[in-house]
Amino acid sequence: MTRQVGALPYRIGATGRAQILLITSRDTGRWVIPKGNLMRGVGDHQAAAIEAWEEAGVRGAVCATPLGQFGYRKRRRVGPPREMLVAVYCMLVTEQAAEWPERHQRVTQWFDLADAADAVAEPTLKLLIAGFAPPPRLSFVDRMLPEVRARIGRSVPMLGWFQSLLPKTGRFFEQFDAHAAELTSGAAALSRLLHGENVDEQIAAIARHEHAADDITREVMQDVRRIFVTPFDRSAITGLVNTMDDAIDQMHQTANTIALYQVTEIQPQMRDMAGIIVEAARLTAEATPLLRSLGKNAHRLHELTERIIKIEGDADAIHADGLRALFKAKAQAPMDFIISREIYGHLERVVDRFEDVADEIQGLVIDHA
């Protein structure tokens, strides 16, 4: 069986839902993801990013840990079909070009998750796409209960007044979701920063997202003190939001270090760590809506947190490789070594905080599911 690598290019639309970019194959015209052979001297995730550019004209933050793999049979002009196994790497698209190497050989199109899963032919790839950041599904009762309460309050003022005296449960779930949205936006800006895209603009964007996340964290702390009934233990609520906030604080520290020392040379391993941070933020944003129904979503939450822990381990290996490369070059540029080591330290702490987020979520599942 021949190994290949593939990219799963995605973006988050205005509605907050993920969309997948598919391309047509050159021989059959069916919908596929950008993929190709392994490249000598290039990491597998980097090879997937190269294929995404050459075949689909997109660049972005690629996660160094594969999302999964799928197999297919590659037809050949001469001889029997060849069995192929493709490792798939997530890539948050930050740039889509009007011209690229295979522009006139393929068609590209953005699909919603369900439509993308239907469009591809390979069964395992269908499952990978269908399970990629599904939107939260609220039950009919969950969707209608706020409206029912509002109508009762308007039609029967006395009942509305009585409801105001009942214990409140707060807006903790909405606050978790809002904070996770700031994390994903901040991670995307951090990746763009480390790729040298509009540096001042990305530094300012990270600061805005960090300040917005701080505001949400303060709201949670205020609600924990004043709300009579909380969905989880108060310590669990504060623990989760504080670890999320620590993650974006470290993103902000990374940006501040780059701005302070006017860093222009970014190591490839730093970009790889940024790709892992983007993926960890995406997984967190998928997990927070599922906290509303811990029992029903326990299995999926376990999958998400396990992947966060897995990619944190891969980030440690990337961090070590980056430091080794810095150490070899320190004699030529000792100050660059010191500054870059500080940036690596902040990036490592970002990923560590996401592992803490995973631990907090796993604790909620154990205690309440």
Buried (B, 14 or more C-beta within 10 A) or exposed (E): EEEBBBBBBBBBEEEBEBBBBBBBBEEEEEBBBBBBEBBEEEBBBBBBBBBBBBBBBBBBBBBBBBBBBBBBEEEEEEEEEEEBEBBBBBBBBBEBEEEBEBBEEBEBBBBBBEBBBEBBEBEBBBEBBEBBBBEBEEEEEEEEEEEEEEEBBEEEEEEBEEBEEEEBEBBBBBBBBBBBBBBBBBBBBBBBBBBEBEBEEBBBBBBBBBEBBBEBBEBBBEBBEEBEEBBBEEEBBBBBBBBBBBBBBBBBBBBBBBBEBEBEEBBBBBBBBBBBBBBBBBBBBBBBBBBBBBEEBBEBBBBBBEBBBEBBEBBBEBBEBBBEBBEEBBEEEEEBBEBBBBBBBBBBBBBBBBBBBBBBBBBBBEEBB
